[in-house]
Amino acid sequence: MTSHYSIGQLAKTAGVNVETIRYYERQGLITQPPKTALVQVKSLIHP
């Protein structure tokens, strides 16, 4: 079963900070999920 967490939720659950999760993504230790439509809309509204 796959669970979906926001980066903040994942960091809190793992007991690390968000930058650590981003580091793990860059190193290929975890995969970065595709961006959601909500994030894309927010970036259009608040450039």
Residue pairs with C-beta under 8 A, 6 or more apart in sequence:
4 33
5 13
7 18
7 21
7 22
8 18
10 21
11 17
11 18
11 20
11 21
14 20
14 21
21 30
24 30
25 31
25 32
